[in-house]
Amino acid sequence: MSNRIDTTFQRLRETKQSAFVAYVCAGDPSPDISLNIIRSLADAGADIIELGVAFSDPQADGIVNQLAAERALNSGMTLAKLMQLIRDFRTTHETPIVLFTYLNPVYTYGYERFHADAAAAGADGILMLDLPPDEIENNQEMIADEGLKRITLISPSTPPERMKMLAAQSEGFIYALSRMGVTGAQAAPSAAVGELVASIKKHTNTPVCVGFGVNTPEQAAEVASASDGVVVGSVIVNQVAENTTAPNLPEIIGKFTRPMIDAAHMASRASR
């Protein structure tokens, strides 16, 4: 059975477009509203949904995503509800889902059980921020991924030899950080995005998606034209924070994100 991530990138290659990967925290501001938000993002044209798994100590995240995780946890979000959220989304949409998580919640749930349940619910990939790829080979239970693509993270400071190793074992797509630091919409993407993507693609045919600091349609277009995909998160999450009590919050998020999605798709098509 083909993975939705692979199928999506194959479709995008045929149409000469880069992917738009939209990040939100699962359960923010509540499980029910979160479901409608990701449906709205899919309807707006997002190619992949990256779902943050709410965690009490998200050290790699900036304040916007930290507060999103706090809102989700305060709303009663759990890993069991995460699985149900994915199952409910799958009743209406086939957009690929990648789980963006720290290792602690996964191990608390049970590593093998988490992967099996997430894949059965309809998730397609997983990115564990604080799990060094080297450790996977040293822990047998981490090797069986139950059909989830292991998304690799590469930063501008990754040494060349390590970049080569990470690229060689990559699956689904590579998440390349446009700059150093934590997640957040406070800075623009680096001007060296094209160089970073080119250096990674010397070692792999796996698509390279670039994130961190993409805040506007213009920035989304710039990054999309130089990569296989653009990842946009904090600026969307901030819209959730600013409109938490709005009765039409999902529609607000879809309307806000659509211009960035359209700009990314048009720019990438024009550049190819």
matplotlib code that plots the C-alpha trace (Angstrom):
import matplotlib.pyplot as plt

x = [0.0, 1.5, 2.0, -0.1, 3.1, 4.8, 1.6, 1.3, 4.8, 4.4, 1.3, 3.1, 6.0, 3.7, 2.1, 5.5, 4.5, 6.0, 4.1, 2.5, 2.8, 0.6, 1.3, -1.1, -1.2, -3.7, -6.4, -5.8, -8.1, -10.1, -10.3, -13.6, -12.5, -9.1, -10.7, -12.5, -9.3, -7.4, -10.3, -10.4, -6.6, -7.1, -10.0, -7.8, -5.3, -2.7, -0.9, 0.3, -1.0, 1.7, 0.0, 1.8, 1.4, 0.6, 3.5, 4.1, 7.8, 8.2, 11.8, 12.3, 9.3, 8.9, 6.3, 3.5, 3.6, 4.3, 1.1, -0.8, 0.3, -0.7, -4.2, -4.5, -3.6, -5.9, -8.7, -8.2, -6.2, -4.7, -3.0, -6.2, -8.0, -5.3, -5.9, -9.6, -9.0, -7.0, -9.7, -12.4, -10.4, -10.0, -13.8, -13.7, -10.1, -7.1, -4.6, -1.4, -0.8, 2.6, 2.9, 5.3, 6.2, 8.7, 9.8, 8.4, 4.7, 5.4, 7.3, 4.7, 2.0, 4.2, 6.5, 5.3, 1.7, 1.8, 3.1, 0.6, -2.3, -1.3, -0.9, -4.2, -5.9, -4.6, -1.4, 1.3, 4.6, 6.2, 8.9, 10.4, 12.3, 14.5, 15.2, 18.7, 18.6, 21.6, 19.6, 17.1, 19.5, 20.4, 16.8, 15.0, 11.5, 12.3, 13.0, 9.4, 7.6, 4.2, 4.0, 4.8, 7.4, 10.2, 10.7, 14.3, 15.3, 18.3, 19.5, 22.0, 24.6, 24.4, 28.0, 28.4, 29.0, 26.1, 23.9, 24.9, 24.0, 20.6, 19.8, 20.6, 18.2, 15.4, 11.8, 8.7, 10.4, 13.2, 12.3, 15.1, 15.3, 15.9, 17.6, 18.8, 16.6, 13.2, 10.0, 8.4, 7.2, 9.5, 12.1, 12.2, 13.6, 17.3, 18.4, 20.5, 17.5, 18.5, 22.0, 20.8, 18.4, 21.0, 23.5, 20.9, 19.8, 23.3, 22.7, 19.1, 16.0, 13.8, 11.8, 13.2, 10.6, 11.8, 10.4, 11.0, 10.2, 7.7, 5.1, 3.7, 2.6, 5.7, 8.0, 6.0, 6.5, 10.2, 10.8, 8.6, 10.4, 13.7, 12.5, 10.1, 7.9, 7.4, 6.4, 4.3, 3.3, 3.7, 1.9, -1.1, -1.0, -0.9, -4.2, -5.7, -4.5, -5.9, -9.3, -9.8, -13.3, -14.5, -17.4, -16.0, -12.4, -11.8, -13.0, -10.8, -7.8, -8.6, -9.1, -5.9, -3.8, -5.1, -3.2, 0.1, -0.9, -1.8, 1.4, 3.5, 1.8, 2.0, 5.6, 6.9, 5.1, 6.5, 10.0, 10.0]
y = [0.0, 3.4, 6.0, 9.2, 11.3, 9.6, 9.8, 13.5, 14.3, 12.3, 14.3, 17.5, 16.6, 15.9, 19.3, 21.0, 22.3, 22.4, 21.1, 23.4, 21.8, 23.5, 23.0, 23.3, 21.8, 19.0, 19.9, 23.7, 25.3, 22.1, 18.7, 19.4, 22.7, 21.4, 18.8, 21.5, 23.6, 20.8, 20.1, 23.8, 23.7, 20.7, 22.4, 25.5, 23.4, 22.4, 19.3, 17.9, 18.6, 18.6, 17.9, 19.0, 16.5, 18.6, 18.2, 20.0, 20.8, 21.6, 23.0, 23.3, 25.4, 29.2, 30.9, 30.7, 26.9, 26.5, 28.3, 26.3, 23.1, 24.6, 25.4, 21.9, 20.3, 22.6, 21.6, 18.0, 16.8, 13.4, 10.9, 8.8, 11.9, 12.5, 9.1, 9.8, 13.2, 11.5, 8.8, 11.5, 13.5, 10.4, 10.1, 13.2, 13.8, 12.0, 14.8, 13.2, 13.7, 14.0, 13.9, 16.4, 15.2, 14.9, 11.4, 11.5, 11.4, 8.5, 6.5, 7.2, 5.8, 2.9, 3.3, 0.4, 0.9, 4.6, 3.8, 1.0, 3.1, 6.2, 4.3, 2.5, 5.8, 7.2, 9.1, 8.8, 10.1, 11.1, 13.6, 13.2, 16.3, 15.0, 11.5, 11.4, 9.3, 7.4, 6.0, 4.3, 1.5, 0.9, 0.3, -2.6, -1.3, 1.9, 0.1, -1.2, 1.9, 0.3, 2.2, 5.7, 7.5, 8.8, 12.4, 13.6, 17.1, 18.8, 22.3, 24.8, 23.8, 20.0, 18.9, 17.6, 14.0, 13.9, 15.6, 12.8, 10.2, 11.8, 12.3, 8.7, 7.3, 9.8, 8.9, 10.8, 14.2, 16.0, 18.9, 21.5, 24.4, 27.7, 29.1, 28.2, 28.7, 27.6, 27.6, 31.0, 33.7, 36.3, 36.1, 35.7, 32.5, 32.6, 33.9, 30.7, 28.4, 27.4, 26.5, 24.4, 22.5, 21.9, 20.6, 18.1, 17.0, 16.0, 12.9, 12.0, 12.0, 12.5, 15.7, 18.6, 20.9, 24.1, 25.7, 28.3, 32.0, 31.8, 34.4, 35.8, 34.7, 36.3, 34.4, 31.2, 31.7, 32.4, 29.2, 27.1, 28.2, 26.9, 23.7, 20.7, 22.2, 25.0, 24.4, 27.1, 26.9, 29.6, 32.3, 30.0, 29.0, 32.6, 33.2, 30.4, 32.2, 35.6, 34.1, 31.4, 32.3, 33.1, 30.9, 30.6, 30.0, 27.1, 29.3, 32.2, 29.8, 28.5, 32.0, 33.3, 30.4, 30.1, 33.1, 31.5, 28.1, 29.7, 31.8, 28.8, 26.7, 29.4, 30.4, 26.8, 26.0, 29.2, 28.3, 24.8]
z = [0.0, -1.0, 1.6, 1.2, 1.5, -1.4, -3.5, -2.8, -3.8, -7.0, -7.9, -7.1, -9.3, -12.2, -11.8, -11.2, -7.8, -4.3, -1.3, 1.3, 4.7, 7.3, 11.0, 13.9, 17.4, 17.7, 20.3, 20.0, 21.1, 21.7, 20.1, 18.2, 16.9, 16.0, 13.8, 11.9, 11.6, 9.9, 7.6, 6.7, 6.0, 3.7, 1.9, 1.5, -0.5, 2.1, 0.7, 4.1, 7.6, 10.3, 13.7, 16.8, 19.7, 22.8, 25.3, 28.6, 27.9, 24.1, 24.3, 20.6, 20.1, 20.4, 22.6, 20.0, 19.7, 23.5, 24.3, 21.7, 23.4, 26.7, 25.3, 23.9, 27.2, 29.2, 26.8, 27.8, 24.8, 25.2, 22.9, 22.8, 21.6, 19.1, 17.6, 17.4, 15.8, 13.0, 12.6, 12.3, 9.8, 7.7, 7.3, 5.1, 3.9, 2.5, 3.0, 4.5, 8.3, 9.9, 13.7, 15.1, 18.5, 21.3, 22.4, 25.9, 25.0, 22.6, 25.2, 27.8, 25.5, 24.4, 21.4, 19.4, 20.4, 19.5, 16.0, 15.4, 16.7, 14.8, 11.5, 12.0, 12.7, 9.4, 10.2, 7.5, 9.1, 12.3, 13.2, 16.7, 17.5, 20.3, 19.1, 17.5, 14.4, 15.6, 18.5, 16.2, 15.2, 18.9, 19.9, 18.2, 19.0, 17.1, 13.9, 13.4, 12.3, 11.4, 8.1, 9.4, 7.4, 9.7, 8.7, 9.1, 10.4, 9.0, 10.1, 8.5, 11.1, 10.3, 9.4, 5.8, 6.8, 9.1, 6.5, 4.1, 6.6, 7.5, 3.8, 3.0, 5.6, 5.0, 4.3, 3.1, 3.1, 4.8, 7.0, 6.5, 8.9, 7.1, 10.1, 13.6, 16.7, 18.0, 16.0, 15.6, 13.2, 14.5, 11.7, 8.0, 6.3, 5.5, 2.1, 1.7, 1.4, -2.1, -1.1, 1.8, -0.4, -3.0, -0.5, 0.9, -2.5, -3.5, -1.3, -1.8, -4.0, -1.0, -1.2, 0.9, 2.6, 4.3, 7.3, 10.1, 9.6, 6.8, 7.6, 4.3, 0.9, -0.6, 1.7, 1.1, -2.7, -2.3, -0.3, -2.5, -5.7, -4.1, -2.6, -2.8, -0.1, 2.4, 6.0, 7.7, 11.3, 13.9, 11.9, 11.5, 15.1, 16.1, 14.2, 16.3, 19.4, 18.3, 17.3, 19.9, 20.8, 17.3, 16.3, 12.8, 13.8, 11.3, 8.4, 9.6, 9.6, 6.1, 4.7, 6.3, 5.0, 1.5, 0.0, 1.3, -0.2, -3.6, -3.7, -2.9, -5.6, -8.3, -7.6, -7.6, -10.9, -12.5, -11.4, -12.9]

ax = plt.figure().add_subplot(projection="3d")
ax.plot(x, y, z, "-o")
ax.set_aspect("equal")
plt.show()
